[in-house]
Amino acid sequence: MAVTAQMVKELRESTGAGMMDAKKALTETDGDMEAAQDWLRTKGLAKAAKKAGRTAAEGLVGVAVDGGVGVAVEINSETDFVGKNEEFQGMVRDITTAALAVADVDALNAAQVNGKAVSVVLTDAIAKIGENMGLRRMAKVEGDVVVSYVHNAAADNLGRIGVLVALKGADNGIGKQIAMHIAATNPASLSEADLDPALVEREKSVLTEQARESGKPDAVIEKMIVGRMAKFFEEVTLLGQKFVINPDVTVAQAAADAGVEVLGFVRMSVGEGIEKEKEDFAAEVAKTLAG
């Protein structure tokens, strides 16, 4: 069957494929539109597999809130250029919304977005945009009220740092202030009780060694450690931190004064914990153009 320009146009609109790929798919499948879509799908899988080994440490964090439930989702790409792509932004937004209805990343990968599983949506995006991408993580909080905040937003509810705060009680604006505080200070946990025991033990060990170097008696050293650990808890726990809006009070006191209780929070930053390959700007641009 002869491949017409209209057939190529139709296939491009239905798949998002480039003109030459669409034409080749129709040629290879003798003009069968469904078979051509499958051919492109297979081609996309092959492209995705080739790109799977590339480090993806850029991208976006999306946040979504529905009543008393809030979710944050991180989707990575190889370069920050992709985070400015409207199609990528739309995909992240759709996947984040879908995350409201599931419990974890595995369930989110299987969830449906516009009639396709999220894992398929991502594979299609890899083939179309030309970069490795990945759904890295999601986190949820619940409360009477959940407030979201995105620092340096790339678009509505999308950016490099996303924050959620779950409150007990009626929010009167304190939720946004606490969310902004969290974005700025990056607390390790809600309270001392929630801190990672390994982190606490490591800090205590360091402080103990520092105190011993003073040469003071053990009884004095013990008091020094108690005081220094108290300072540590104040610095790294959200409720113990001085409130950036009013440093005369802690976050816990500011919340209480506003008639609410902070139940939990999420602070998600793009690429945190990922070891990124060092690459100069020119090389990054060249790689993007090469696909």
Long-range contacts (C-beta under 8 A, 24 or more apart in sequence): 1-30, 1-31, 2-31, 3-27, 3-31, 7-31, 7-33, 11-36, 11-37, 11-40, 15-40, 16-124, 16-128, 17-128, 40-127, 41-124, 43-127, 44-123, 44-124, 44-126, 44-127, 44-128, 45-123, 45-127, 47-126, 47-127, 47-130, 48-123, 48-126, 48-127, 48-132, 51-126, 51-130, 51-131, 51-132, 52-132, 53-132, 54-78, 54-131, 54-132, 55-132, 55-274, 55-275, 55-276, 55-277, 56-131, 56-132, 56-133, 56-134, 56-274, 57-270, 57-271, 57-274, 57-275, 57-276, 58-82, 58-83, 58-270, 58-271, 59-83, 59-92, 59-133, 59-270, 59-271, 60-88, 60-89, 60-92, 60-154, 60-158, 60-159, 60-160, 60-270, 61-150, 61-158, 61-159, 61-160, 61-161, 61-162, 61-268, 61-269, 61-270, 62-92, 62-93, 62-95, 62-96, 62-157, 62-158, 62-162, 63-96, 63-148, 63-149, 63-150, 63-157, 63-158, 63-162, 63-163, 63-164, 64-93, 64-96, 64-97, 64-99, 64-100, 64-148, 64-157, 65-146, 65-147, 65-148, 65-164, 66-100, 67-146, 68-142, 68-143, 68-144, 68-145, 68-146, 68-166, 69-100, 69-140, 69-141, 69-142, 69-146, 70-140, 70-141, 70-142, 70-146, 70-147, 70-148, 70-164, 70-166, 70-266, 71-96, 71-99, 71-100, 71-138, 71-139, 71-140, 71-164, 72-96, 72-138, 72-139, 72-140, 72-148, 72-162, 72-163, 72-164, 72-266, 72-268, 73-99, 73-108, 73-135, 73-137, 73-138, 74-135, 74-136, 74-137, 74-138, 74-268, 74-270, 75-122, 75-133, 75-134, 75-135, 75-136, 76-133, 76-134, 76-136, 76-270, 76-271, 76-274, 77-129, 77-131, 77-132, 77-133, 78-131, 78-132, 78-133, 78-287, 78-288, 79-131, 79-284, 79-287, 79-288, 81-288, 82-129, 82-131, 82-133, 83-154, 83-160, 83-270, 84-154, 85-129, 86-155, 87-125, 87-128, 87-129, 88-125, 88-129, 89-154, 89-155, 89-158, 91-121, 91-122, 91-125, 92-158, 93-155, 93-156, 93-157, 93-158, 94-121, 95-121, 95-135, 96-157, 99-138, 99-140, 103-140, 104-138, 105-135, 105-136, 105-137, 105-138, 108-135, 108-138, 109-135, 130-288, 130-291, 131-288, 137-268, 139-164, 139-266, 139-268, 140-266, 141-165, 141-166, 141-263, 141-264, 141-265, 141-266, 142-166, 142-263, 142-264, 143-167, 143-168, 143-263, 143-264, 144-168, 144-169, 144-170, 145-169, 145-170, 145-171, 145-175, 145-260, 147-171, 147-175, 147-176, 147-178, 147-179, 148-179, 149-176, 149-179, 149-180, 149-182, 149-183, 151-180, 151-183, 160-269, 160-270, 161-267, 161-268, 161-269, 161-270, 162-266, 162-267, 162-268, 163-265, 163-266, 163-267, 163-268, 164-265, 164-266, 165-262, 165-264, 165-265, 166-262, 166-263, 166-264, 166-265, 167-255, 167-260, 167-261, 167-262, 167-263, 168-260, 168-261, 168-262, 168-263, 169-259, 169-260, 169-261, 170-259, 170-260, 171-260, 172-258, 172-259, 172-260, 173-258, 174-254, 174-255, 174-258, 174-260, 175-260, 177-243, 177-245, 177-254, 178-238, 178-251, 178-254, 178-255, 178-262, 178-265, 179-265, 180-244, 181-238, 181-241, 181-243, 181-244, 181-245, 181-251, 182-238, 182-265, 182-267, 183-267, 184-244, 185-238, 185-241, 185-244, 186-267, 186-269, 187-236, 187-237, 187-238, 187-241, 187-265, 187-267, 188-236, 188-237, 189-236, 189-237, 189-238, 190-237, 190-238, 190-239, 190-262, 190-264, 190-265, 191-237, 191-238, 191-239, 191-240, 192-233, 192-237, 192-240, 194-237, 195-233, 195-236, 195-237, 200-229, 203-229, 203-232, 204-229, 207-232, 238-262, 238-265
